[in-house]
Structures are given as structure tokens and as C-alpha cells.
């Protein structure tokens, strides 16, 4: 087949355009810092990048969940430590009040301090984190404890605000869970008898509030035997509380471990994604210079090849 001047010209221009396209792609990659900018660049690489970015986005959400859970647990731990201080103080006052030789005025002063401690305990019970009440059981959007006073201004009772949940009482086990990995949930609920509230929303016979109120009344009435018996009751309440504090501490450690695993996983994920998506500038610079030389050589060669001379025309 005879190779005409037109065929040679078209072939030469096609080669120039091909080299120019490669050069432009390398320039675009170096400018953007990305190996692929559109699906047509590398469909397989784009599919892998999208898959990894979905995983990355999910992991970032898990991180936010863990941050929220850690904040919840820190708030819970702080509240329980404050409860511990109140119980220890009540126990000290109980032991002092059980002393039969103290005057009535001192016993009344102890009773009044305990009355104030009941209110303080209710305030601790109404602590919240992020607009949710820590000790609200299954009902976290409303303050769980309400203090009722009598005509003398003394605390008569502390009610637990019920909700429509089937098991909305604090001596049930609640599960406030956070998803920290795909299909992995961690419970951060305070599940034991922190305040010992009864099922009907009223303080049960063994609630912290009712025990404190009963102690105040017995101090005011001078019931020495009941005052002495209350020491053992507060010891048990204190033991339950220490168990709760230990449980919260264990949850916090688990959450911190999950957070560390997430950090390492995201670091590996970022490195893997970078190898696929990010440009290796040293390598691309060499490729760019090489392609630029090829393109310039093609231009020079083509200029000579497609410029017909008078002799070629006469032939």
C-alpha cells in the first residue's frame, strides 16, 4: 500500500496528540496531587478508593461515638465520686449521732446537715452530659429526681420521675450502647443499684434518699437503736457504690483501648489509601520530564517529516 503524504501527516498528528495527552495527564496528577481525578482514569483504582473512603468515614463516626462515650463515662465517674463523698460524710455523721451522750442541739444540727446532704445527693443524681441525664435510666431527657419538702422546709421525699418505658427504675439494668466498630457495641450504662429507686417511681425502702431521710428523722427523734443500725446500711450502700465506680473504670479502659485500636487502624488505612490515591512526586517528576522530552522530540521530528520539499513535490 502506498503511504501518501496525508496518511503520514495524520499518523504523525495522532502520535503528537497521544504524547500531549500523556503529558497533560502527568501535569494534572502533579497539580492535584492525586493519581486519579475521574473514574475513566483508572476504574479499578477509583473503586478501591471509594471503598476505602467509605470505611474511613465509618471509622470517623465510630471515633465520634467513642469520644461521646468517654465523655459520658467521665461525667458518670465524677458523679459517683461525689456520691461517695456524700455517703462517707453521712456515715461519719451517723456514727457521731449514735453517741448517746451528745446533746439534743448537736443531734439536731447533724439532722439538718443530713437534710442538706439529701438535696446535694439529688443534685448529683440530676447530673447530665450533652443534654442527657446520667442516672435517668431509660429516660435521659428529663431530670430524674425531684425533691419534695414539707411545711418546715425539710426534705420529705425524693421522687424518681417515671417515663413510659417498661422498666424505668434505677435498680434495673439499662443498656446505653455505643457502636465502636462494625457490629461491635459497648455498654456504658450504670447498671447496678446506685440510688436504689423503687419500681413505682417512689423511693424504695432501701434507697439512698429514703435511708438518709429516715436517719434524719431518727436523729430528730433520738432513736439511738435505729441510728446505730443505719451505719451498717450505709456501709452496704457504700460497697455497692464502690462496685459501680470500679465498673465505670473498667468501661473507660475498654473504651480507651478501642480508641487506640481505631487510631492505629485509621493510620494503616490512611497509608494504604495514600499509596493508591496520592502522587509520588519524585517518581512523577521523572515521568513528566521523560514524557516532555518525548513530546518535544515528536514535535521536532514531525515538523521535518510533514514539510514537503520541492523535489518531493515534483516526484
C-alpha positions, 0 to 999 in steps of 0.5 A, a space after each residue: 500500500 502506498 503511504 501518501 503524504 496525508 496518511 503520514 501527516 495524520 499518523 504523525 498528528 495522532 502520535 503528537 496528540 497521544 504524547 500531549 495527552 500523556 503529558 497533560 495527564 502527568 501535569 494534572 496528577 502533579 497539580 492535584 496531587 492525586 493519581 486519579 481525578 475521574 473514574 475513566 482514569 483508572 476504574 479499578 483504582 477509583 473503586 478501591 478508593 471509594 471503598 476505602 473512603 467509605 470505611 474511613 468515614 465509618 471509622 470517623 463516626 465510630 471515633 465520634 461515638 467513642 469520644 461521646 462515650 468517654 465523655 459520658 463515662 467521665 461525667 458518670 465517674 465524677 458523679 459517683 465520686 461525689 456520691 461517695 463523698 456524700 455517703 462517707 460524710 453521712 456515715 461519719 455523721 451517723 456514727 457521731 449521732 449514735 453517741 448517746 451522750 451528745 446533746 439534743 442541739 448537736 443531734 439536731 444540727 447533724 439532722 439538718 446537715 443530713 437534710 442538706 446532704 439529701 438535696 446535694 445527693 439529688 443534685 448529683 443524681 440530676 447530673 447530665 452530659 450533652 443534654 442527657 441525664 446520667 442516672 435517668 435510666 431509660 429516660 435521659 431527657 428529663 431530670 430524674 429526681 425531684 425533691 419534695 419538702 414539707 411545711 418546715 422546709 425539710 426534705 420529705 421525699 425524693 421522687 424518681 420521675 417515671 417515663 413510659 418505658 417498661 422498666 424505668 427504675 434505677 435498680 434495673 439494668 439499662 443498656 446505653 450502647 455505643 457502636 465502636 466498630 462494625 457490629 461491635 457495641 459497648 455498654 456504658 450504662 450504670 447498671 447496678 443499684 446506685 440510688 436504689 429507686 423503687 419500681 413505682 417511681 417512689 423511693 424504695 425502702 432501701 434507697 439512698 434518699 429514703 435511708 438518709 431521710 429516715 436517719 434524719 428523722 431518727 436523729 430528730 427523734 433520738 432513736 439511738 437503736 435505729 441510728 446505730 443500725 443505719 451505719 451498717 446500711 450505709 456501709 452496704 450502700 457504700 460497697 455497692 457504690 464502690 462496685 459501680 465506680 470500679 465498673 465505670 473504670 473498667 468501661 473507660 479502659 475498654 473504651 480507651 483501648 478501642 480508641 487506640 485500636 481505631 487510631 492505629 487502624 485509621 493510620 494503616 488505612 490512611 497509608 494504604 489509601 495514600 499509596 493508591 490515591 496520592 502522587 509520588 512526586 519524585 517518581 512523577 517528576 521523572 515521568 513528566 520530564 521523560 514524557 516532555 522530552 518525548 513530546 518535544 522530540 515528536 514535535 521536532 521530528 514531525 515538523 521535518 517529516 510533514 514539510 514537503 520539499 520541492 523535489 518531493 513535490 515534483 516526484 
